[in-house]
Amino acid sequence: MTFARKLALGASGLLVAVAIAGSPVRAADAEVKIDNFTFNPQQITVKAGDTVTWVNHDDIPHTVVSQTQAFRSKALDTDDKFSFTFATPGNYPYFCALHPHMTGTIVVEASAGK
Amino acid sequence: MTDHDDRVSRRKALECMTWVGTGVLWTISGGVPHSLGLIDQAIAKEASGLTFLQISDSHMGFDKPANPNAKGTLEEAIGRIKALPEKPAFMIHTGDITHLSKESEFDDAEKIISDARLDVHYVPGEHDVIDPEIKLYKERYGRGTKGPGYYSFDANGVHFIGLVNVANLKGGGMGSLGDEQLEWMEDDLKDRSASTPIVVFAHIPLWTVYPEWGWGTEDSGRALAYMKRFGSVTVLNGHIHQVMQKVEGNVTFHTARSTAFPQPAPGTAPSAGPMKVPEDKLRTLLGTASVTFKPGEQRLAIIDTPLQS
């Protein structure tokens, strides 16, 4: 076994270790992709206490702005993210303040034990 | 060229639109556009009177594949303006000066555009008003303007109105002028003679180009009603990064190219995002416009010039 091969094996072992250590980290509860000037999915339902993360995949900046002033992102350039944690059940319609024909809704349901 | 009576039908005028990209001159007489010919003839003819330039959608800070060097193409556009044989009276900029309303982007735009050594009358695009109070735009360009930045001025007997249709937009809607601005506009026009040529400029088109992409201004009908009694109305916009023209009665609507990146024709792509084209085609889709008014004739000529023909 060459030195390089040993090194490669060692490195893959390390990667496995990192992956295991990383697994308890919780991903965002829900993600909304911004693609081709649309929020996708346009409507999602989450539980109170959940965090929604928006990711902009367009080559044009967008914003995520609540119609009821509940939240407002800065301009999200390509691959920028914005997260908001919804504490209170209800309907949260939102839009892009730069391209207001882009709209979406987050439906927040009561969560047992929260 | 003596073509004053060489009237073209509206249908013919619309057919001619497809030539605009290669430099067709339009003159406007009583709302009916006349296509006069190609750009070189146009420049030879229109050597006197008021000529001003329109630049639009500079998007300083844009660096995506559709044009990684938006600064460079703005510099090219300004270089061409500086090289014009007849110095224009001033420039108008129909918005999206910057891509993300950043101070450094406004600085870059200022540095490059000021090299033309012309007065520039600005209106903001949605990319210039990302900070909620529109502080950065208004600090630089807001002096003497009202609300989010609207104003009017006169030059050579032509009344110019710069409108803002990108502020306080509502979810689900398109561009919007708002009551306050519309009332100001009505008042601004009230005492003017119907023979005064009117030039209105704003970022988003004041006619509905394509609602599916938000390409229109929802309350522009009221603005157009105030201008109905005027014999010559020219509406200059940007936002859609392509040349488009429409004539409706006394009003000619015209959109200018961007200097940064092209956008697709309405409905020809999944979205209005920046359109990637082969490198050698890019400059044929970027450019500026020049507009000429001749005193006494109430004629405005619009010439679109690409960075490369």
Chai-1 contact restraints between the chains, C-beta under 6 A:
chainA,res_idxA,chainB,res_idxB,connection_type,confidence,min_distance_angstrom,max_distance_angstrom,comment,restraint_id
A,N36,B,P270,contact,1.0,0.0,6.0,A-B,restraint_1
A,N36,B,S271,contact,1.0,0.0,6.0,A-B,restraint_2
A,F37,B,S271,contact,1.0,0.0,6.0,A-B,restraint_3
A,D58,B,G273,contact,1.0,0.0,6.0,A-B,restraint_4
A,D59,B,K64,contact,1.0,0.0,6.0,A-B,restraint_5
A,D59,B,G273,contact,1.0,0.0,6.0,A-B,restraint_6
A,D59,B,P274,contact,1.0,0.0,6.0,A-B,restraint_7
A,I60,B,G273,contact,1.0,0.0,6.0,A-B,restraint_8
A,P61,B,L100,contact,1.0,0.0,6.0,A-B,restraint_9
A,Q67,B,G171,contact,1.0,0.0,6.0,A-B,restraint_10
A,A75,B,L100,contact,1.0,0.0,6.0,A-B,restraint_11
A,A75,B,I130,contact,1.0,0.0,6.0,A-B,restraint_12
A,F95,B,G171,contact,1.0,0.0,6.0,A-B,restraint_13
A,L98,B,E126,contact,1.0,0.0,6.0,A-B,restraint_14
A,H99,B,G214,contact,1.0,0.0,6.0,A-B,restraint_15
A,P100,B,L169,contact,1.0,0.0,6.0,A-B,restraint_16
A,P100,B,G171,contact,1.0,0.0,6.0,A-B,restraint_17
A,P100,B,G173,contact,1.0,0.0,6.0,A-B,restraint_18
A,H101,B,G214,contact,1.0,0.0,6.0,A-B,restraint_19
A,T103,B,G171,contact,1.0,0.0,6.0,A-B,restraint_20
A,T103,B,G172,contact,1.0,0.0,6.0,A-B,restraint_21
